Amino acid sequence: MPRGIYKRTKEQYEKICTPERAKKISDTLKIKYASGEKICWTKGKKLSKKHKLNIKKSCKRGEENTSWSGENPSYSAAHSWIKNHFGKAVKCENKESNVLDFSCSGKSNKFQWARKKGHRYSRSIDDYFQLCVSCHSKYDSSPTTKICPIEGCGKKVRRYGYCEKHGMRFKKWGNPLAVKVHDKPLKLIK
């Protein structure tokens, strides 16, 4: 009887949930776990042949799995493949041998696998190297900060290729130099 749809009577609850029954189940599971026997979630359940076949297919690893994408994996597939085959990243290669243009600060104790620039996500260890979190964020960020192209502005680019102010003007009026003064026609700043 599904729980929540029907309310069990006190007699039904006492019949099903007895302390002797709970102890018996607990003792049986302890014996099975102690002997090293694996307890499958499908044990005792009636599954169709198609369902069993789908379970077997989904458990396969590598090329036999139905989700296998070959030599062009996605971001998450590539990172999980590297972690499964080569383990977690344990060092910063930039700190050891100055692989990058900047030196490692040595502040971070966490390490990550980073894809080398110009390489695709692939199943080759040559396309990746280990970096600490601070080096990885510096490596992935753009080397130069873009500045608003309007003369004399000098602020960072935020939206539509302009700074916040000029980007809003471009969005509203179609021109980053347009200014609307109260009750006067639209004019351009020189």
Backbone hydrogen bonds, N-H to C=O, Kabsch-Sander energy under -0.5 kcal/mol:
donor,donor_aa,acceptor,acceptor_aa,energy
4,G,6,Y,-0.7
5,I,2,P,-0.6
6,Y,2,P,-1.3
8,R,6,Y,-0.5
13,Y,9,T,-2.4
14,E,10,K,-2.3
15,K,11,E,-1.8
16,I,12,Q,-2.1
17,C,13,Y,-3.0
18,T,16,I,-1.1
22,A,18,T,-2.0
23,K,19,P,-2.2
24,K,20,E,-2.1
25,I,21,R,-2.3
26,S,22,A,-2.3
27,D,23,K,-2.7
28,T,24,K,-2.1
29,L,25,I,-2.3
30,K,26,S,-2.2
31,I,27,D,-2.0
32,K,28,T,-2.1
33,Y,29,L,-2.8
34,A,30,K,-2.4
35,S,31,I,-1.8
36,G,33,Y,-1.0
37,E,32,K,-1.9
40,C,38,K,-0.7
43,K,40,C,-1.3
45,K,42,T,-2.1
47,L,45,K,-0.7
52,K,48,S,-2.3
53,L,49,K,-2.3
54,N,50,K,-2.2
55,I,51,H,-2.0
56,K,52,K,-2.2
57,K,53,L,-2.3
58,S,54,N,-2.3
59,C,55,I,-1.2
60,K,56,K,-0.6
60,K,57,K,-1.0
64,E,61,R,-1.0
65,N,62,G,-1.4
68,W,65,N,-1.4
72,N,69,S,-1.0
78,A,74,S,-2.5
79,H,75,Y,-2.2
80,S,76,S,-2.4
81,W,77,A,-2.2
82,I,78,A,-2.3
83,K,79,H,-2.3
84,N,80,S,-2.3
85,H,81,W,-2.2
86,F,82,I,-3.0
87,G,83,K,-1.2
93,E,91,K,-0.6
93,E,130,Q,-2.4
96,E,92,C,-1.5
97,S,93,E,-2.4
98,N,94,N,-1.7
112,Q,131,L,-3.2
114,A,129,F,-3.1
116,K,127,D,-2.7
119,H,116,K,-1.7
122,S,120,R,-0.6
127,D,124,S,-1.4
128,Y,125,I,-1.5
129,F,114,A,-2.3
131,L,112,Q,-2.7
133,V,110,K,-1.7
136,H,132,C,-2.6
137,S,133,V,-2.3
138,K,134,S,-1.9
139,Y,135,C,-2.6
140,D,136,H,-2.2
141,S,137,S,-1.6
148,C,155,K,-3.1
153,C,150,I,-1.7
154,G,148,C,-0.5
154,G,150,I,-0.6
157,V,146,K,-1.8
158,R,162,Y,-3.0
159,R,162,Y,-1.7
162,Y,159,R,-2.1
167,G,163,C,-2.5
168,M,164,E,-2.0
169,R,165,K,-1.8
170,F,166,H,-2.3
171,K,167,G,-2.2
172,K,168,M,-2.5
173,W,169,R,-3.0
174,G,169,R,-0.6
174,G,170,F,-1.5
175,N,169,R,-0.8
178,A,175,N,-1.2
179,V,187,K,-2.4
181,V,179,V,-0.6
184,K,181,V,-2.2
187,K,179,V,-1.8
189,I,177,L,-2.0
